[in-house]
Amino acid sequence: MKKILIWVGALLLLIIAAVFIYLQYVLPNVGSAPQLTVDITPQRVQHGAYLANHVTVCMDCHSTRNWQKYTGPITPGTEGKGGEYFGEELGFPGKFYSKNITPANLGSWTDGEIYRVITTGVDKNGHAIFPVMPYPYYGNMDKEDVLDIIAYIRSLHPIQNVIPPRSIQFPMNLILNTIPQKAVPMTKPNLADTFAYGNYLVSIAACMECHTKHEKGNLIREMAFAGGRLFKMPNGNLYSANITPDKETGIGNWTRESFIARFKTYGDTANLETMTDKKINTVMPWSMYGGMDTSDLAAIYAYLKTLKPLKNKVQHFQTISMK
């Protein structure tokens, strides 16, 4: 009996070791970076700038945001420098920092390596990126749109900015390697197909990620777009809005015009409210989305109106009492 227990124990240790090696050294497995070279034309740079600043909002996390203003608009001159912090006190399993994506840091990366990290979350060295960067959604982007973003990133002013190393709590340091998946790009629909095009924009903008409740790091998919996801802010809690067409708790009574106007209200950063210690800010980059084309906002509205109405009343701001 003693020998059997020894053998069972040894087998369990062998299995644990094999699982550890697989998670730590075999994954992530998304394939090699593709061999490609982006033709950096003015048209690509212009459209990539539009996407990165107003749709996929890459610049949101990879720049310095002025949290003294409502919505934390980007501080001019910091585009792409990285360094935004996501830590335990904000609910993250470790300490994470957005990367410097200017040519000062990505100059040694190939276009294929940049393409892979955007669409799969695996960097130049084969390391998995924490999905605060919503690469599972970017993996659905039309290839040409990704190439446009790469062209724009290549055009950024080089900024020297050394980013601190991340630290990841156990077991997330192992789980993280299971998250990246191979990209499954969509073909961008014809703009005249409002529903399909709206669906595409909602997907690549990762709207569902923020507007859906999470439980233990996973989306509660039956509550998709119904809001209520918690974001811990320095002086209180923020909960995302219900954007399903429920008439009582969502956007069911919003007209297309009022939906578009809500975004456009924040397009001029000079008019943004100055925050105080008594007010809770929002992570929603309204000032960036405010620059989205009216036709694109209309397509997003058209798509959201087709969703199943879900009743979920959200109290957006919850102040933490200071003792």
Residue frames as qw, qx, qy, qz and C-alpha x, y, z in Angstrom:
[[0.000, 0.886, 0.464, 0.000, 0.00, 0.00, 0.00],
 [0.324, -0.778, 0.105, 0.528, 2.84, 2.36, 0.89],
 [0.398, -0.129, 0.597, 0.684, 4.48, 1.73, -2.49],
 [0.209, 0.631, 0.669, 0.333, 1.20, 2.43, -4.29],
 [0.134, -0.935, -0.249, 0.215, 0.83, 5.76, -2.47],
 [0.399, -0.560, 0.345, 0.640, 4.41, 6.67, -3.38],
 [0.346, 0.168, 0.693, 0.610, 3.75, 5.85, -7.03],
 [0.069, 0.808, 0.569, 0.136, 0.48, 7.80, -7.01],
 [0.260, -0.869, -0.045, 0.418, 2.22, 10.77, -5.41],
 [0.406, -0.331, 0.509, 0.683, 5.04, 10.62, -7.94],
 [0.281, 0.448, 0.711, 0.463, 2.53, 10.45, -10.80],
 [0.044, -0.911, -0.402, 0.084, 0.65, 13.47, -9.47],
 [0.332, -0.729, 0.198, 0.565, 3.88, 15.44, -9.21],
 [0.397, -0.021, 0.657, 0.641, 4.76, 14.43, -12.77],
 [0.173, 0.694, 0.642, 0.277, 1.35, 15.59, -14.03],
 [0.177, -0.922, -0.184, 0.291, 1.64, 18.89, -12.16],
 [0.395, -0.511, 0.403, 0.648, 5.13, 19.44, -13.57],
 [0.353, 0.257, 0.709, 0.554, 3.92, 18.64, -17.09],
 [0.057, 0.855, 0.509, 0.084, 1.00, 21.07, -16.78],
 [0.291, -0.839, 0.035, 0.458, 3.33, 23.76, -15.43],
 [0.411, -0.257, 0.557, 0.674, 5.81, 23.28, -18.28],
 [0.271, 0.516, 0.701, 0.410, 2.99, 23.35, -20.84],
 [0.053, -0.925, -0.373, 0.053, 1.45, 26.56, -19.44],
 [0.341, -0.819, 0.147, 0.438, 4.75, 28.30, -18.85],
 [0.295, -0.485, 0.597, 0.567, 6.82, 27.27, -21.85],
 [0.324, 0.270, 0.811, 0.405, 4.53, 25.89, -24.59],
 [0.080, 0.843, 0.514, 0.139, 1.78, 28.52, -24.42],
 [0.591, 0.542, 0.260, -0.539, 0.84, 30.96, -25.78],
 [0.442, -0.017, 0.770, 0.461, 0.64, 29.21, -29.12],
 [0.435, 0.734, 0.273, -0.445, -0.70, 31.53, -31.80],
 [0.778, 0.481, 0.241, 0.325, 1.84, 30.84, -34.47],
 [0.534, -0.136, 0.099, 0.828, 4.74, 32.89, -35.77],
 [0.130, 0.694, 0.091, -0.702, 4.44, 36.56, -36.61],
 [0.709, 0.595, 0.370, 0.077, 3.33, 36.91, -40.25],
 [0.478, -0.141, 0.330, 0.802, 5.78, 38.09, -42.87],
 [0.237, 0.821, 0.476, 0.207, 4.38, 41.40, -44.05],
 [0.341, -0.127, -0.011, 0.931, 5.44, 44.94, -44.81],
 [0.137, 0.800, 0.517, -0.271, 3.01, 47.82, -44.46],
 [0.367, 0.435, 0.287, 0.771, 3.01, 50.40, -47.23],
 [0.210, -0.585, -0.426, 0.658, 2.96, 53.61, -45.18],
 [0.161, 0.479, 0.448, 0.737, 0.86, 55.89, -47.35],
 [0.132, -0.137, 0.226, -0.955, -0.83, 59.13, -46.22],
 [0.658, -0.231, -0.353, -0.623, -4.18, 57.40, -46.63],
 [0.731, -0.188, -0.639, 0.149, -3.20, 54.51, -44.36],
 [0.312, 0.010, -0.491, 0.813, -1.76, 56.83, -41.72],
 [0.314, -0.197, 0.005, -0.929, -4.85, 59.04, -41.77],
 [0.757, -0.255, -0.399, -0.450, -7.30, 56.16, -41.42],
 [0.678, -0.087, -0.629, 0.370, -5.10, 54.43, -38.84],
 [0.090, 0.129, -0.380, 0.912, -5.05, 57.64, -36.80],
 [0.557, -0.252, -0.153, -0.777, -8.85, 57.76, -36.94],
 [0.817, -0.199, -0.526, -0.126, -9.19, 54.16, -35.77],
 [0.606, -0.016, -0.563, 0.562, -6.51, 54.35, -33.05],
 [0.055, 0.079, -0.317, 0.944, -7.85, 57.61, -31.62],
 [0.466, -0.014, 0.066, -0.882, -11.61, 57.34, -32.08],
 [0.833, -0.017, -0.348, -0.430, -12.71, 53.70, -32.57],
 [0.849, -0.069, -0.476, 0.220, -10.28, 51.13, -31.15],
 [0.285, -0.914, 0.123, -0.262, -8.85, 53.96, -28.99],
 [0.855, 0.057, -0.279, 0.432, -5.37, 52.44, -28.73],
 [0.265, 0.507, -0.239, 0.785, -4.09, 55.89, -27.72],
 [0.603, -0.667, -0.139, -0.415, -6.40, 55.79, -24.72],
 [0.866, -0.485, 0.033, 0.116, -4.08, 53.51, -22.71],
 [0.806, 0.091, 0.080, 0.580, -0.83, 54.13, -24.56],
 [0.201, 0.627, -0.018, 0.752, -0.65, 57.86, -23.80],
 [0.183, -0.145, -0.589, 0.774, -0.77, 60.06, -20.70],
 [0.193, -0.665, -0.608, -0.388, -4.33, 60.93, -19.71],
 [0.001, -0.306, 0.289, -0.907, -5.22, 64.09, -17.80],
 [0.354, -0.442, -0.823, 0.055, -7.38, 62.78, -14.99],
 [0.062, -0.315, -0.352, 0.879, -7.91, 66.31, -13.70],
 [0.411, 0.175, -0.252, -0.858, -10.46, 66.62, -16.52],
 [0.771, 0.139, 0.450, -0.428, -13.64, 64.58, -17.02],
 [0.921, 0.378, 0.034, -0.092, -13.05, 61.45, -19.15],
 [0.651, -0.495, 0.422, 0.392, -9.24, 61.77, -18.77],
 [0.648, 0.760, -0.015, -0.051, -8.41, 63.25, -22.19],
 [0.852, 0.103, 0.014, 0.512, -4.97, 62.61, -23.68],
 [0.275, -0.819, 0.116, 0.490, -2.26, 65.09, -22.81],
 [0.647, 0.759, -0.067, -0.007, -1.04, 66.46, -26.17],
 [0.216, 0.770, -0.589, 0.115, 2.49, 65.37, -27.04],
 [0.437, -0.376, 0.783, -0.235, 2.29, 62.05, -25.13],
 [0.862, 0.263, -0.054, -0.431, 0.64, 59.97, -27.85],
 [0.889, 0.270, -0.369, 0.014, 1.97, 56.41, -27.71],
 [0.106, 0.655, -0.625, 0.411, 4.49, 56.90, -24.89],
 [0.725, -0.197, -0.660, 0.007, 2.78, 54.31, -22.64],
 [0.216, 0.216, -0.613, 0.729, 3.17, 53.93, -18.91],
 [0.589, -0.388, -0.025, -0.708, -0.46, 53.94, -17.76],
 [0.003, -0.245, 0.892, -0.381, -0.70, 51.86, -14.59],
 [0.768, -0.237, -0.324, -0.499, -3.16, 49.06, -13.84],
 [0.162, 0.358, -0.811, 0.433, -2.60, 47.66, -10.35],
 [0.272, -0.252, -0.907, 0.200, -4.05, 45.60, -7.51],
 [0.059, 0.351, 0.470, -0.807, -5.78, 48.59, -5.95],
 [0.439, 0.282, -0.238, -0.819, -7.74, 48.93, -9.19],
 [0.856, 0.080, 0.328, -0.390, -8.71, 45.25, -9.14],
 [0.698, 0.550, -0.445, -0.113, -5.99, 43.81, -11.38],
 [0.955, -0.285, 0.023, 0.085, -4.04, 40.60, -10.53],
 [0.745, -0.081, 0.081, 0.658, -0.67, 42.29, -10.32],
 [0.052, -0.778, 0.052, 0.624, 0.98, 45.44, -11.60],
 [0.617, 0.405, 0.532, 0.415, 0.71, 46.18, -15.32],
 [0.050, -0.672, 0.095, 0.733, 1.84, 49.12, -17.43],
 [0.695, 0.681, 0.216, -0.083, 0.89, 50.01, -20.99],
 [0.746, -0.062, 0.306, 0.588, 3.77, 49.77, -23.44],
 [0.017, 0.676, -0.236, -0.698, 5.57, 52.51, -25.32],
 [0.698, 0.410, 0.571, 0.136, 4.30, 52.05, -28.88],
 [0.257, 0.909, -0.175, -0.280, 6.21, 54.92, -30.48],
 [0.799, 0.513, -0.278, 0.147, 9.09, 54.12, -32.87],
 [0.075, -0.724, 0.591, -0.348, 11.47, 54.73, -29.95],
 [0.584, -0.270, 0.714, -0.278, 10.40, 51.33, -28.62],
 [0.830, 0.309, 0.439, -0.151, 8.90, 49.53, -31.62],
 [0.304, 0.786, -0.420, -0.336, 11.67, 50.48, -34.02],
 [0.064, -0.401, 0.907, 0.111, 13.18, 46.99, -33.79],
 [0.586, 0.241, 0.714, -0.298, 9.82, 45.25, -34.29],
 [0.085, 0.081, 0.748, 0.653, 8.74, 43.99, -37.68],
 [0.480, -0.063, -0.143, -0.863, 5.33, 44.94, -39.03],
 [0.676, -0.130, -0.688, -0.230, 4.35, 41.30, -38.63],
 [0.392, -0.134, -0.718, 0.559, 5.29, 41.34, -34.95],
 [0.193, 0.060, 0.245, -0.948, 3.19, 44.43, -34.38],
 [0.604, -0.065, -0.456, -0.650, 0.33, 42.79, -36.28],
 [0.594, -0.141, -0.788, 0.078, 0.55, 39.70, -34.09],
 [0.191, -0.142, -0.628, 0.741, 0.56, 41.59, -30.79],
 [0.357, 0.022, 0.007, -0.934, -2.44, 43.69, -31.83],
 [0.698, 0.003, -0.405, -0.591, -4.52, 40.73, -33.00],
 [0.797, -0.118, -0.593, 0.016, -3.44, 37.95, -30.62],
 [0.535, -0.806, 0.128, -0.216, -1.81, 39.58, -27.59],
 [0.899, -0.204, 0.123, 0.368, 1.58, 37.90, -28.08],
 [0.015, -0.941, 0.204, 0.271, 4.56, 40.22, -28.22],
 [0.469, 0.726, -0.498, -0.065, 7.86, 40.15, -30.11],
 [0.000, 0.473, -0.848, 0.239, 9.39, 37.80, -27.52],
 [0.492, -0.139, -0.834, -0.208, 6.45, 35.40, -27.41],
 [0.065, -0.155, -0.711, 0.683, 5.06, 36.73, -24.12],
 [0.096, -0.650, -0.716, -0.236, 1.31, 37.08, -23.52],
 [0.028, -0.298, 0.102, -0.949, -0.05, 40.58, -22.94],
 [0.090, 0.343, 0.768, -0.533, -2.57, 41.02, -20.12],
 [0.120, 0.499, 0.710, 0.482, -6.00, 41.53, -21.77],
 [0.013, -0.722, -0.287, 0.629, -6.60, 44.99, -20.35],
 [0.164, 0.403, -0.517, -0.737, -5.60, 45.51, -23.97],
 [0.743, 0.230, 0.445, -0.444, -8.67, 44.01, -25.66],
 [0.083, 0.433, -0.758, -0.481, -6.81, 41.99, -28.26],
 [0.341, 0.230, 0.911, -0.016, -9.47, 39.23, -28.31],
 [0.395, 0.768, 0.387, -0.324, -11.64, 41.86, -30.02],
 [0.117, 0.765, -0.407, -0.486, -8.88, 43.32, -32.16],
 [0.332, -0.174, 0.888, 0.267, -8.36, 39.81, -33.52],
 [0.453, 0.568, 0.685, -0.054, -11.70, 40.25, -35.35],
 [0.128, 0.785, -0.074, -0.601, -10.53, 43.40, -37.13],
 [0.769, 0.633, 0.080, 0.043, -10.28, 43.48, -40.90],
 [0.793, -0.113, 0.109, 0.588, -6.62, 42.99, -41.82],
 [0.361, 0.585, 0.173, 0.706, -6.52, 46.24, -43.77],
 [0.348, -0.875, -0.081, -0.327, -7.69, 48.20, -40.72],
 [0.801, -0.516, 0.076, 0.294, -4.92, 46.63, -38.63],
 [0.674, 0.207, 0.186, 0.684, -2.37, 47.57, -41.28],
 [0.056, 0.806, 0.158, 0.567, -3.66, 51.14, -41.20],
 [0.590, -0.805, 0.009, -0.059, -3.15, 51.27, -37.43],
 [0.824, -0.209, 0.151, 0.504, 0.39, 49.93, -37.86],
 [0.449, 0.537, 0.186, 0.690, 1.10, 52.65, -40.44],
 [0.239, -0.879, -0.084, -0.404, -0.13, 55.27, -37.97],
 [0.769, -0.612, 0.063, 0.172, 1.94, 53.86, -35.10],
 [0.758, 0.098, 0.166, 0.623, 5.02, 53.93, -37.31],
 [0.242, 0.683, 0.171, 0.667, 4.35, 57.64, -37.94],
 [0.498, -0.839, -0.219, 0.020, 4.24, 58.65, -34.27],
 [0.120, 0.842, -0.405, 0.336, 6.89, 60.95, -32.87],
 [0.735, 0.014, -0.603, 0.309, 9.53, 58.79, -31.10],
 [0.408, -0.764, 0.186, -0.464, 9.32, 59.29, -27.33],
 [0.452, 0.245, -0.777, 0.363, 11.93, 57.83, -25.00],
 [0.596, -0.442, 0.225, -0.631, 10.00, 56.41, -22.06],
 [0.278, 0.194, -0.929, 0.148, 11.21, 53.39, -20.09],
 [0.717, -0.354, -0.220, -0.559, 8.25, 51.34, -18.84],
 [0.398, -0.452, 0.715, -0.356, 8.51, 49.53, -15.47],
 [0.271, 0.066, -0.942, -0.185, 8.40, 45.73, -15.62],
 [0.692, -0.338, -0.206, -0.604, 5.09, 44.09, -14.81],
 [0.063, -0.199, 0.911, -0.356, 4.50, 41.74, -11.89],
 [0.646, -0.138, -0.471, -0.585, 1.77, 39.10, -12.06],
 [0.564, -0.332, 0.574, -0.493, 0.11, 37.34, -9.15],
 [0.110, 0.048, -0.985, -0.121, -0.17, 33.54, -9.02],
 [0.675, 0.046, 0.673, 0.300, -2.02, 31.80, -10.65],
 [0.464, 0.834, 0.123, -0.274, -2.61, 34.55, -13.24],
 [0.062, -0.703, 0.608, 0.364, 1.04, 34.28, -14.29],
 [0.301, -0.043, 0.926, 0.223, 0.13, 30.82, -15.65],
 [0.417, 0.615, 0.637, -0.206, -3.47, 31.48, -16.70],
 [0.164, 0.779, -0.134, -0.590, -2.35, 34.48, -18.75],
 [0.082, -0.372, 0.783, 0.492, -0.63, 32.23, -21.28],
 [0.288, 0.323, 0.900, 0.062, -3.93, 30.47, -22.05],
 [0.261, 0.707, 0.350, -0.557, -5.72, 33.67, -23.12],
 [0.177, 0.558, -0.444, -0.678, -4.13, 34.56, -26.48],
 [0.716, 0.317, 0.622, -0.025, -5.81, 32.88, -29.44],
 [0.370, 0.077, 0.561, 0.737, -5.18, 32.99, -33.17],
 [0.232, 0.341, 0.019, -0.911, -6.81, 35.97, -34.87],
 [0.330, 0.453, 0.814, 0.154, -10.10, 35.42, -36.69],
 [0.006, -0.261, 0.100, 0.960, -10.35, 38.59, -38.81],
 [0.439, 0.643, 0.577, -0.247, -13.69, 39.75, -40.14],
 [0.330, 0.308, 0.437, 0.778, -14.13, 41.33, -43.54],
 [0.066, 0.322, 0.279, -0.902, -15.27, 44.90, -42.97],
 [0.350, 0.593, 0.725, 0.000, -18.88, 45.11, -44.21],
 [0.192, 0.489, 0.365, 0.769, -20.05, 47.61, -46.75],
 [0.028, -0.075, -0.382, 0.921, -20.88, 50.88, -45.00],
 [0.471, -0.133, -0.317, -0.812, -24.32, 50.79, -46.59],
 [0.680, -0.290, -0.669, -0.080, -25.12, 47.65, -44.57],
 [0.226, -0.694, 0.258, -0.633, -25.73, 49.62, -41.39],
 [0.870, -0.428, 0.086, -0.228, -26.45, 46.64, -39.12],
 [0.940, 0.079, -0.086, 0.320, -23.41, 44.61, -40.19],
 [0.410, 0.577, -0.220, 0.671, -21.13, 47.64, -40.17],
 [0.432, -0.693, 0.193, -0.544, -22.39, 48.67, -36.73],
 [0.959, -0.283, 0.015, -0.012, -21.74, 45.15, -35.46],
 [0.776, 0.329, -0.164, 0.512, -18.19, 45.38, -36.83],
 [0.085, 0.674, -0.240, 0.693, -17.52, 48.71, -35.10],
 [0.694, -0.586, 0.137, -0.395, -18.97, 47.51, -31.79],
 [0.979, -0.075, -0.070, 0.174, -16.73, 44.45, -32.01],
 [0.670, 0.345, -0.184, 0.631, -13.43, 46.20, -32.74],
 [0.116, -0.669, 0.198, -0.707, -14.23, 48.94, -30.23],
 [0.395, -0.044, -0.838, 0.374, -14.69, 46.20, -27.58],
 [0.399, -0.418, 0.013, -0.816, -17.91, 47.80, -26.31],
 [0.834, -0.315, -0.388, -0.233, -19.09, 44.52, -24.81],
 [0.634, 0.086, -0.558, 0.528, -15.95, 44.18, -22.69],
 [0.076, 0.119, -0.404, 0.904, -16.71, 47.24, -20.57],
 [0.515, -0.132, -0.002, -0.847, -20.51, 47.19, -20.78],
 [0.820, -0.146, -0.507, -0.222, -20.92, 43.65, -19.41],
 [0.638, -0.660, 0.313, -0.244, -20.65, 42.42, -15.85],
 [0.516, 0.434, -0.725, 0.140, -17.62, 40.31, -14.97],
 [0.820, -0.494, 0.159, -0.243, -17.39, 37.51, -12.45],
 [0.773, -0.394, 0.417, 0.270, -13.96, 36.22, -11.46],
 [0.189, -0.496, 0.537, 0.656, -12.50, 37.83, -14.55],
 [0.194, 0.198, 0.858, 0.433, -15.02, 36.31, -16.96],
 [0.318, -0.052, -0.209, -0.923, -17.84, 38.01, -18.85],
 [0.399, 0.296, 0.779, -0.383, -21.36, 37.07, -17.79],
 [0.068, -0.006, 0.651, 0.756, -22.40, 36.66, -21.40],
 [0.050, -0.598, -0.787, -0.142, -26.13, 36.36, -20.75],
 [0.139, -0.862, -0.291, 0.390, -25.88, 39.96, -19.49],
 [0.532, 0.097, 0.323, 0.776, -23.92, 41.21, -22.51],
 [0.117, 0.417, 0.236, 0.870, -24.13, 44.98, -22.97],
 [0.433, -0.731, -0.491, -0.194, -26.38, 45.35, -19.90],
 [0.024, 0.756, -0.288, 0.587, -23.71, 47.27, -18.01],
 [0.770, -0.608, 0.022, -0.194, -22.79, 47.04, -14.35],
 [0.829, 0.147, -0.281, 0.460, -19.11, 46.23, -14.70],
 [0.485, -0.849, -0.059, 0.204, -17.16, 47.64, -11.78],
 [0.583, 0.524, -0.178, 0.595, -14.21, 49.96, -12.28],
 [0.572, -0.656, -0.276, 0.407, -12.42, 50.98, -9.10],
 [0.295, 0.781, -0.004, 0.550, -11.52, 54.65, -9.22],
 [0.368, 0.247, -0.516, 0.733, -9.32, 56.54, -6.72],
 [0.176, -0.063, 0.461, -0.868, -12.26, 58.06, -4.83],
 [0.675, 0.164, 0.358, -0.624, -15.14, 55.72, -5.60],
 [0.471, 0.081, 0.855, 0.202, -16.58, 52.98, -7.76],
 [0.390, 0.391, -0.295, -0.780, -17.73, 53.38, -11.34],
 [0.562, 0.199, 0.801, -0.054, -20.24, 51.03, -12.97],
 [0.049, -0.070, 0.616, 0.783, -20.67, 50.88, -16.74],
 [0.506, 0.228, 0.120, -0.823, -23.99, 51.78, -18.36],
 [0.571, 0.298, 0.764, -0.040, -26.65, 49.46, -19.73],
 [0.166, 0.442, -0.387, -0.792, -26.57, 50.02, -23.50],
 [0.134, 0.285, 0.922, 0.227, -29.19, 47.43, -24.47],
 [0.177, -0.303, -0.348, -0.869, -32.48, 48.85, -25.83],
 [0.283, -0.518, -0.766, 0.255, -34.36, 48.33, -22.56],
 [0.010, -0.733, -0.276, -0.622, -36.65, 51.35, -22.20],
 [0.559, -0.811, -0.144, -0.099, -36.40, 51.64, -18.42],
 [0.668, -0.646, 0.238, 0.284, -32.74, 50.93, -17.69],
 [0.657, -0.001, 0.452, 0.604, -30.99, 51.08, -21.08],
 [0.044, -0.307, 0.272, 0.911, -31.07, 53.20, -24.23],
 [0.239, 0.442, 0.850, 0.157, -34.49, 52.10, -25.43],
 [0.114, 0.883, 0.411, -0.195, -35.87, 55.64, -25.32],
 [0.264, -0.578, 0.306, 0.709, -32.81, 57.25, -26.90],
 [0.661, 0.726, 0.108, -0.156, -33.19, 58.58, -30.43],
 [0.813, 0.267, 0.081, 0.511, -30.36, 58.27, -32.92],
 [0.192, 0.799, -0.044, 0.568, -29.84, 62.01, -32.66],
 [0.532, -0.784, 0.190, -0.258, -29.60, 61.99, -28.86],
 [0.938, -0.184, 0.148, 0.254, -27.19, 59.03, -28.97],
 [0.648, 0.463, 0.043, 0.604, -24.87, 60.82, -31.39],
 [0.074, -0.858, 0.054, -0.506, -25.17, 64.10, -29.48],
 [0.771, -0.632, 0.079, 0.006, -24.08, 62.39, -26.25],
 [0.839, -0.023, 0.149, 0.523, -20.76, 61.49, -27.84],
 [0.413, 0.617, 0.139, 0.655, -20.27, 64.76, -29.67],
 [0.383, -0.906, -0.107, -0.146, -20.77, 66.71, -26.43],
 [0.687, -0.629, 0.240, 0.273, -17.28, 65.67, -25.32],
 [0.788, 0.456, 0.151, 0.384, -15.51, 66.11, -28.64],
 [0.213, 0.796, -0.181, 0.537, -14.06, 69.50, -27.66],
 [0.692, -0.208, -0.523, 0.453, -11.67, 68.82, -24.77],
 [0.128, 0.280, -0.203, 0.930, -11.63, 72.54, -23.88],
 [0.531, -0.396, -0.113, -0.741, -15.19, 72.16, -22.58],
 [0.700, -0.173, -0.688, 0.086, -14.52, 69.18, -20.31],
 [0.549, -0.790, -0.063, -0.266, -15.37, 69.56, -16.63],
 [0.222, 0.547, -0.664, 0.458, -12.51, 69.99, -14.17],
 [0.746, -0.324, -0.581, -0.033, -12.66, 67.23, -11.56],
 [0.272, -0.670, 0.427, -0.543, -12.48, 67.61, -7.79],
 [0.054, 0.227, -0.931, 0.281, -11.78, 65.10, -5.01],
 [0.485, 0.156, 0.598, -0.619, -15.52, 64.81, -4.42],
 [0.734, 0.454, -0.076, -0.499, -16.29, 63.69, -7.97],
 [0.724, -0.113, 0.658, 0.173, -15.71, 60.28, -9.50],
 [0.224, 0.542, -0.510, -0.630, -14.20, 60.30, -12.97],
 [0.899, 0.264, 0.242, -0.250, -14.97, 57.83, -15.74],
 [0.507, -0.304, 0.673, 0.444, -12.73, 55.47, -17.70],
 [0.568, 0.624, 0.525, 0.108, -15.01, 55.89, -20.71],
 [0.371, -0.249, 0.247, 0.860, -12.89, 57.95, -23.13],
 [0.333, 0.776, 0.497, -0.199, -15.77, 60.14, -24.26],
 [0.050, 0.837, -0.210, -0.503, -13.43, 62.80, -25.60],
 [0.195, -0.305, 0.807, 0.466, -11.86, 60.23, -27.96],
 [0.287, 0.413, 0.857, 0.113, -15.14, 58.68, -29.08],
 [0.187, 0.794, 0.283, -0.504, -16.44, 62.21, -29.60],
 [0.058, 0.601, -0.496, -0.625, -14.21, 62.40, -32.66],
 [0.412, 0.144, 0.879, 0.191, -15.92, 59.43, -34.31],
 [0.129, -0.076, -0.527, -0.837, -17.68, 60.06, -37.60],
 [0.542, 0.056, 0.284, -0.789, -21.39, 60.73, -37.22],
 [0.767, 0.195, -0.429, -0.435, -22.15, 57.94, -39.70],
 [0.462, 0.170, -0.838, 0.236, -20.14, 55.47, -37.61],
 [0.177, -0.021, 0.646, -0.742, -21.96, 56.48, -34.42],
 [0.677, 0.137, -0.031, -0.723, -25.26, 56.08, -36.27],
 [0.695, 0.190, -0.671, -0.177, -24.24, 52.54, -37.33],
 [0.202, 0.105, -0.834, 0.503, -23.33, 51.64, -33.74],
 [0.428, 0.056, 0.382, -0.817, -26.70, 52.96, -32.56],
 [0.737, 0.173, -0.335, -0.561, -28.51, 50.93, -35.24],
 [0.570, 0.144, -0.805, 0.080, -26.76, 47.76, -34.13],
 [0.011, 0.064, -0.737, 0.673, -27.31, 48.32, -30.40],
 [0.560, 0.053, 0.138, -0.815, -31.03, 48.83, -31.02],
 [0.758, 0.120, -0.533, -0.355, -31.23, 45.26, -32.37],
 [0.215, 0.223, -0.868, 0.389, -29.90, 43.72, -29.15],
 [0.490, -0.498, -0.713, -0.065, -32.14, 41.92, -26.69],
 [0.233, -0.711, 0.137, -0.649, -33.41, 44.43, -24.12],
 [0.635, -0.168, -0.663, 0.360, -32.05, 43.50, -20.70],
 [0.375, -0.849, -0.117, -0.354, -33.41, 45.11, -17.56],
 [0.743, -0.201, -0.304, 0.561, -30.49, 46.11, -15.36],
 [0.096, -0.971, -0.075, -0.207, -30.62, 49.41, -13.51],
 [0.734, 0.089, -0.232, 0.633, -27.13, 50.72, -12.91],
 [0.286, -0.945, -0.039, 0.152, -26.04, 53.28, -10.36],
 [0.682, 0.637, -0.165, 0.320, -23.07, 54.64, -12.26],
 [0.251, 0.572, -0.476, 0.618, -21.14, 56.25, -9.41],
 [0.760, -0.557, -0.335, -0.009, -20.68, 55.00, -5.87],
 [0.055, 0.800, -0.388, 0.454, -18.70, 57.25, -3.56],
 [0.731, -0.127, -0.572, 0.349, -16.42, 55.59, -1.01],
 [0.401, -0.897, -0.079, -0.168, -16.82, 57.20, 2.39],
 [0.482, 0.491, -0.465, 0.557, -13.57, 58.58, 3.78],
 [0.699, -0.671, -0.246, 0.006, -12.96, 57.86, 7.45]]
